[in-house]
Amino acid sequence: MEQSKRIFKNTGFLYARMFITVFVSLYVTRLVLDALGTEDFGTFNLIGGTIAMLTFLNIAMASASQRFMSFAQGEGDKEKQKNIFNVSVLIHFCIGIVLVLLLEIAGHILFNGVLVINPERIEVVKLIYQFVIVSTFMSTISVPYHAVINAHQNMLFVAVIAVVESLFKLGIAFYITYTNFDKLLSYGLLTASLSIMLLITKRIYCQIKYEEVTINIRKYFNKTLFKEMISFASWSFLGSFASITSNYGQGILLNKFFGTNVNAAQGVSNQISGQLQAFSATMIQAISPAIVMNEGANEREKMLELSLTGSKISFFLLALFVVPFIIEIDYIFSIWLTVIPEFTKIFTILLLSRKLIAQLFVTLSTTIDAVGQIKEKQIGTAILELSILVVTYVLFSNGYPPFTIYVVFIVIVFIRSFGVTLYCAKKYARLNISLFMKKIVFRSLFSLLIPTVIVLLMRNFLEFGFFRLISVIIIFGICYAISSSLIVLNIKERSTIKMLLNNLINR
């Protein structure tokens, strides 16, 4: 029960953060799109968007370090935590150097015939790319600090930093709206500078706050632990690198076949997807350390139970916002954006659908990581992610439209989730697949179908506009909460949630 209270409290901190950052981020997107224009916005999404890609890589690599730190906390070994931190610092410094070299080589290739960029803007874009490389190195060597914060489940600090970041981004958006300097160059420089400043802040905070954050490689270096961590980090890096290569590669393919205007549509849809997914990712961020700590304490059944509960709740939280957004996407776009790039609507619908499918399996991936057997999962993920680019290139070469790439993504997500993830979870964590399909997948989808049908029928009797949007959100939310409670949650989960809510109300 104490663990449930802590998860609930941390989730509260993260949701308070999210309700601020989501709306600020969406407003920032509108300001930046208006200030830069469709072409420059698409260009920045193609090059400067690497920062967002590297943030994903940063989180993925942090999860590897966090797995060992959380595991050691479950064991109650303080000295081992210092060993893990120092080994993690050494590993990520080496990874940072490798990434810088790879990005410099990739830049030489990209700017010599691969990317389709206005010749008048090429020098500015090259400069932004260098900003990204500096940001990449700083981001990579700060991964151990990010992992320590998550391992300690210090979500209050995570929430505060995120709010500060969103406010700075709002300030940057206002600045480029009114500045007389080159808007694209200013945006790239300030965005990269912000990421570096925040990463330095995290490092200073961790060194003051946590005992294990003591850098002394000679004293705390452990050869056996180094081999174990480098093996885990290497396999984790393989899957993560394949995923970000696939995600970034789609931008290059869209640019090559359709130009920067389509990249602008991609940028808007990615922003929407990222912000809506934050509603469920918040829950995952709060629950993941607890899953690993249970495995570290040799409580496998408790770990699996927590993982399955996380799958139910994270899917519910994502669907709660995604479905009404898709249903009312035309009205939302009309009041949010003054400029709507072509293909933005279809990109967004397909991308959100893909995220919704993957969400059912997201905590199973954490479960496999907790056990420590990730080789097969990462190899399977890497092959499937990279195959997306090959298949899409062939389809684009044969005249298929831009949104085809998202259809391919959905197919691959099905194969990865129902194939690779379930197979590895059964093999290494003793997951009962039939039980998971029956109690998680089928029940979650069925509980979502009922309120969706109700809202679609109701929508036909209301006029297009703000009242219909609010009606859809409220009615869907109420119906979905009821159907999920009755169909998806078990008695123990319902009573736990009820008790936690009562404690919150009493406070």
Summary of the structure (lengths in Angstrom):
residues: 507
radius of gyration: 22.5
end to end distance: 17.3
largest distance: 71.3
contacts: 1753
relative contact order: 0.11
helix: 88%
strand: 0%
